[in-house]
C-alpha cells in the first residue's frame, strides 16, 4: 500500500496526539486496597477476538462446522448464549471490558481507565503479558502499556502462540491478554490462503474461514492450559453489521451481539469451575469483575490523583432552526461535534460550516463557489452522522 505524504503526516500527527493522551491519563495513579479471599487462579488468559458474529459460529448453532475444537471443550466452559458488547467499535468496547470506566465517562473522565485488570494484577502478585497483532489503538494501548511484558506482533494471528507458550513457562501467577485481528473486515486479508477452507463461491467463505482459523489458535492455547491451574476467557470486541453484501465495521445494534465464554482447566479447583450455559443477556463488561474474582480478591479502589476534563456544549436557537457545537479543553481546545456530526477542529481564525447533501460533486461545488469570491480553503474536514 502506497501512502501519500498527507497520509503519512496524518499518521505522525495521530501518533503525537495519542502520546499526549497517554501522558495525561498515566499521570493519574490508583492504589488498590485489596483483601485476599484465598489463593487465586495461577494463570488467567483473556483472548479478545475481533468482529465475530456468534450466529456464524458452530458453537452457537451455525450450520457450518467452523469451531470444532471449541465444541469439543463445551463441557469445560460456561457459555453465555446472549452476550452483548458495550459498543460496536473496538476503541470503545475493549476499554469498557477491561477497565472500570463507564460509557458516559469516556468524554469527561477518561483517566478512569487506569482502574483496569492489568493495573490490578500488577499490584497483587501477578505477572502481566499483552500480545497483540493489532497496532497502537487509542485507549486500548494505554491499558496495554501497563503490562510488564508487551509485544506488538506482525503477521497472522497464529504468531501470538509462541509468545504465549513462552509466557506460560513463567512460574509466577500470570494474567495473559491476547488481542487478535480475528475476523476484521476484510477477513480474506486476515488469514493465510491455506486457511480459506469453505465454499469459495460463498460470500461468507473468508469470514467463516477466519472463525475456523481462530478456533485452531484457541485449540493450541487450551491444549497448553489443560495441565495448568487456569481459566481462559474468550470474547469478541464486537460483531458486524451486514448490508448490501458488505461487512460494516460500525457502531450499530447488530454489531453488539458477540460470542463470550469462560473455559476452566480440568486441574482447577472445583469451587471455581462453573460450567453450563447462561441464557440471560450478559454484558462483556463483566470481564473486569470476573478477572478480579479469579484472582480471589475483594477490593477497594483508591484514586490518588484526579485530572479534570471539560466537555462544553453551546446551543444557539432561532424560531426556525437550532445549532450546537460541542468540544473539550483536553490538551488544546477542540470542537468535536457540530449538531449530530463528529469532527475534530481547532477553533481559530475564520470558519465556514455548511450542511450539504451527501452525493458526489457536493464538496466540489462548495469549493468552486468560495473560489469565485477569492476565498482559499486552508483546512477542510467532513463530518458524517
C-alpha positions in Angstrom: 0.0 0.0 0.0 1.5 3.4 -1.0 0.6 6.3 1.2 0.6 9.9 0.2 2.7 12.5 2.1 -0.6 13.8 3.6 -1.5 10.3 4.8 2.0 9.9 6.4 1.6 13.3 8.1 -1.8 12.2 9.5 -0.1 9.1 10.9 2.5 11.2 12.5 0.0 13.8 13.9 -2.2 11.0 15.2 0.8 9.4 17.0 1.6 12.8 18.7 -2.0 13.2 19.8 -2.0 9.6 21.1 1.2 10.2 23.0 -0.2 13.3 24.6 -3.3 11.4 25.7 -1.1 8.6 27.1 0.8 11.1 29.2 -2.3 12.8 30.6 -4.0 9.6 31.5 -0.9 8.0 33.0 -0.4 11.0 35.4 -3.4 9.6 37.2 -2.5 6.9 39.8 -4.5 4.3 41.5 -3.9 2.2 44.6 -5.8 -0.9 45.4 -6.5 -1.8 49.0 -7.2 -5.5 48.2 -8.3 -8.1 50.6 -7.3 -11.6 49.7 -10.1 -14.2 50.0 -8.0 -17.2 49.2 -5.5 -18.4 46.6 -6.4 -17.2 43.2 -6.1 -18.9 39.8 -2.5 -19.3 38.8 -3.0 -18.5 35.1 -5.7 -16.2 33.8 -5.9 -15.8 30.0 -8.1 -13.5 28.1 -8.4 -13.7 24.3 -10.1 -10.7 22.7 -11.4 -11.6 19.2 -12.4 -9.1 16.5 -15.6 -8.6 14.6 -17.0 -12.1 15.4 -20.7 -12.7 15.0 -21.9 -15.6 17.2 -24.5 -16.5 14.6 -21.6 -17.6 12.4 -20.1 -20.0 15.0 -20.9 -23.7 15.2 -20.6 -23.2 19.0 -23.8 -21.1 18.8 -25.6 -23.4 16.4 -24.3 -22.3 13.0 -24.7 -24.8 10.2 -21.0 -24.8 9.2 -18.5 -26.7 11.4 -16.2 -23.8 11.9 -15.5 -24.2 15.7 -15.0 -27.9 16.2 -12.2 -27.5 18.8 -14.3 -25.2 20.9 -17.3 -27.6 20.6 -15.0 -30.4 22.0 -14.4 -28.2 25.1 -18.0 -27.3 25.7 -18.2 -29.4 28.9 -15.4 -27.3 30.4 -16.9 -23.9 29.7 -19.6 -21.5 30.8 -21.2 -20.3 27.6 -23.0 -17.0 27.5 -25.7 -17.5 24.9 -26.8 -13.9 24.7 -23.7 -11.8 25.3 -23.5 -8.2 24.1 -20.6 -5.9 23.7 -20.9 -2.4 25.3 -20.1 -0.8 21.9 -19.9 -1.7 18.3 -16.4 -0.3 17.8 -13.1 -1.6 19.2 -11.8 1.6 20.8 -14.8 1.8 23.0 -15.7 -1.8 23.7 -12.3 -3.1 24.8 -11.6 -0.4 27.4 -15.1 -0.9 28.7 -14.4 -4.7 29.0 -11.0 -4.3 30.7 -11.4 -1.3 33.0 -13.9 0.2 35.4 -14.8 3.1 33.2 -18.4 3.6 32.2 -19.6 4.6 28.7 -20.8 8.0 29.8 -17.4 8.8 31.3 -15.4 8.5 28.1 -15.7 12.1 27.2 -15.3 13.6 30.6 -13.4 11.1 32.9 -11.2 9.1 30.6 -8.5 8.8 33.2 -10.6 6.1 34.9 -9.1 3.6 32.6 -6.2 3.4 35.0 -8.5 1.2 37.0 -8.0 -1.8 34.8 -7.3 -5.5 35.1 -3.6 -5.1 34.2 -3.0 -2.5 36.9 -4.8 -4.6 39.4 -2.8 -7.7 38.5 0.4 -5.8 38.7 -0.3 -4.6 42.3 -1.5 -8.0 43.5 1.2 -10.5 42.7 0.6 -11.3 39.0 3.0 -11.1 36.1 1.2 -9.4 33.2 1.6 -10.1 29.5 0.0 -8.5 26.5 0.5 -9.9 23.0 -1.4 -8.4 20.0 -1.5 -8.5 16.2 -3.4 -5.2 16.3 -1.4 -1.9 16.2 -1.5 1.0 18.6 -5.1 1.8 19.2 -6.1 4.7 21.4 -7.2 3.9 25.0 -6.6 0.2 24.4 -2.9 1.0 24.0 -2.9 2.9 27.3 -4.2 -0.1 29.1 -1.8 -2.4 27.3 1.1 -0.1 28.3 0.7 -1.1 31.9 1.7 -4.7 31.1 5.1 -5.7 32.4 5.6 -7.7 29.1 4.1 -6.3 25.9 4.6 -7.2 22.3 3.0 -5.8 19.1 3.4 -8.6 16.6 3.4 -8.5 12.8 1.9 -11.3 10.8 -1.2 -13.5 11.1 -2.8 -14.2 14.4 -1.1 -17.6 14.9 2.1 -15.5 15.5 0.9 -14.9 19.1 1.1 -18.6 20.0 4.9 -18.9 20.5 4.9 -15.7 22.7 2.0 -17.2 24.7 3.9 -20.5 25.1 7.0 -18.7 26.4 4.9 -16.7 28.9 3.4 -19.8 30.2 6.9 -21.0 31.3 7.0 -18.2 33.8 6.4 -19.8 37.2 4.7 -16.7 38.7 0.9 -16.2 38.7 0.0 -14.7 35.3 -2.5 -12.6 33.5 -2.1 -13.0 29.8 -4.1 -10.9 27.3 -4.1 -11.8 23.6 -5.7 -9.3 21.2 -6.2 -10.7 17.7 -7.1 -9.3 14.3 -9.7 -12.2 14.1 -12.4 -11.6 11.5 -11.9 -7.9 11.0 -13.0 -6.7 7.5 -11.7 -7.7 5.0 -11.4 -11.2 6.5 -9.8 -12.6 3.4 -6.7 -10.5 4.3 -6.6 -11.7 7.9 -5.9 -15.4 7.3 -3.3 -17.4 5.3 -4.5 -18.6 1.9 -4.5 -22.2 3.0 -7.0 -21.4 5.7 -9.7 -20.4 3.3 -11.4 -23.8 3.7 -15.1 -23.4 2.9 -17.0 -22.8 -0.4 -15.0 -20.3 -2.4 -18.2 -19.1 -4.2 -19.9 -18.2 -0.9 -19.9 -14.6 0.2 -19.0 -15.8 3.8 -16.2 -18.1 2.8 -13.4 -15.9 4.2 -15.4 -14.8 7.2 -16.3 -18.3 8.2 -12.8 -19.4 7.5 -11.4 -16.7 9.8 -13.6 -18.0 12.6 -12.3 -21.5 11.9 -8.7 -20.2 11.9 -9.2 -18.6 15.3 -10.7 -21.9 16.5 -7.4 -23.6 15.6 -5.4 -21.0 17.6 -7.7 -21.4 20.6 -7.1 -25.2 20.4 -3.3 -24.7 20.7 -3.8 -22.4 23.7 -6.3 -24.7 25.5 -4.0 -27.7 24.9 -1.3 -26.0 26.9 -3.6 -24.9 29.6 -5.1 -28.3 30.4 -2.4 -29.2 32.9 -2.4 -25.7 34.5 -4.4 -24.2 37.2 -6.0 -21.9 34.7 -9.1 -20.1 33.3 -9.5 -18.9 29.7 -11.9 -16.2 28.7 -12.9 -15.5 25.1 -15.0 -12.6 23.8 -15.1 -10.7 20.6 -14.7 -6.9 20.9 -17.9 -6.5 18.8 -19.7 -8.2 15.9 -20.6 -6.8 12.5 -23.4 -5.3 10.5 -24.0 -6.8 7.1 -25.7 -4.6 4.4 -25.8 -5.0 0.6 -23.2 -7.8 0.8 -20.8 -5.7 2.7 -19.3 -6.2 6.2 -19.8 -2.9 8.0 -17.4 -2.2 10.9 -19.7 0.3 12.6 -21.3 1.2 15.9 -24.8 -0.4 15.5 -27.2 -2.6 17.4 -26.3 -5.6 15.2 -22.6 -5.1 16.0 -23.1 -5.5 19.7 -24.0 -9.2 19.6 -20.9 -11.2 20.4 -19.6 -14.6 21.5 -18.4 -14.9 25.1 -17.4 -17.9 27.3 -15.2 -18.9 30.1 -13.2 -22.1 29.9 -12.0 -23.9 33.1 -9.0 -26.2 33.2 -9.6 -29.7 34.5 -6.9 -29.0 37.1 -8.8 -26.1 38.5 -10.4 -26.2 42.0 -14.0 -27.4 41.7 -15.2 -24.5 43.7 -14.2 -22.2 40.8 -15.4 -24.4 38.0 -18.9 -23.2 37.0 -19.8 -24.8 33.6 -23.0 -24.8 31.6 -25.0 -22.1 29.7 -26.4 -18.7 30.6 -29.3 -17.5 28.5 -29.7 -14.1 30.2 -28.4 -11.1 28.3 -24.9 -10.5 29.6 -22.6 -7.5 29.0 -19.0 -8.5 28.3 -18.1 -5.7 30.8 -18.3 -8.4 33.5 -14.8 -9.5 32.3 -13.3 -6.8 34.6 -15.1 -8.2 37.7 -14.6 -11.8 36.6 -10.9 -11.3 36.3 -10.6 -9.8 39.8 -12.8 -12.6 41.2 -10.5 -15.3 39.7 -7.6 -13.6 41.5 -9.7 -14.1 44.6 -9.6 -10.5 46.0 -12.2 -8.2 47.4 -11.2 -4.6 46.5 -11.5 -1.0 47.4 -10.1 1.3 44.7 -8.5 4.5 46.0 -7.6 7.1 43.3 -4.6 9.2 44.5 -4.9 11.9 41.9 -7.6 13.2 39.6 -7.3 15.1 36.4 -10.3 17.2 35.3 -11.6 17.0 31.8 -14.1 19.5 30.5 -16.8 18.9 27.9 -18.6 22.0 26.7 -21.8 22.3 24.7 -23.1 25.6 23.2 -26.5 25.8 21.6 -28.0 28.6 19.5 -31.7 28.7 18.7 -33.9 30.7 16.4 -37.5 30.4 15.5 -36.7 28.2 12.6 -33.5 26.3 13.5 -31.1 25.2 16.1 -27.3 24.9 16.0 -25.0 23.3 18.6 -21.3 22.8 18.9 -19.5 20.6 21.5 -15.9 20.3 22.4 -13.2 19.8 25.1 -10.2 21.7 26.6 -8.1 18.5 26.9 -4.6 19.3 25.6 -5.7 22.1 23.1 -9.3 23.4 22.7 -11.1 21.3 20.2 -14.6 21.3 18.6 -15.5 17.6 18.4 -19.2 17.7 17.4 -21.3 20.1 15.3 -25.0 19.2 15.7 -25.0 15.4 15.2 -21.8 15.3 13.2 -18.4 14.2 14.8 -15.5 16.4 13.8 -12.0 17.3 15.1 -11.5 21.0 14.6 -9.3 23.6 16.3 -11.4 26.7 16.9 -9.4 29.5 15.4 -9.5 32.0 12.6 -12.4 32.3 10.2 -14.6 29.2 10.0 -17.3 28.3 7.4 -19.7 25.5 8.3 -22.0 24.1 5.6 -24.6 21.3 5.6 -25.0 19.6 2.2 -26.4 16.5 0.6 -24.0 13.6 0.7 -23.8 12.9 -3.0 -20.9 13.1 -5.5 -19.9 16.6 -6.5 -21.3 18.5 -3.5 -17.9 19.4 -2.0 -16.6 20.4 -5.3 -19.5 22.9 -5.8 -18.8 24.4 -2.4 -15.1 24.9 -3.2 -15.9 26.4 -6.6 -18.4 28.9 -5.0 -15.9 30.0 -2.4 -13.1 30.3 -5.1 -15.3 32.7 -7.1 -15.0 35.1 -4.2 -11.3 34.6 -3.8 -11.6 32.5 -0.7 -9.0 29.8 -0.3 -9.7 26.7 1.8 -6.8 26.1 4.2 -8.1 23.1 6.0 -11.3 21.2 5.4 -13.0 18.4 7.3 -16.1 16.4 6.6 -18.3 15.0 9.4 -20.9 12.3 8.8 -23.6 11.0 11.1 
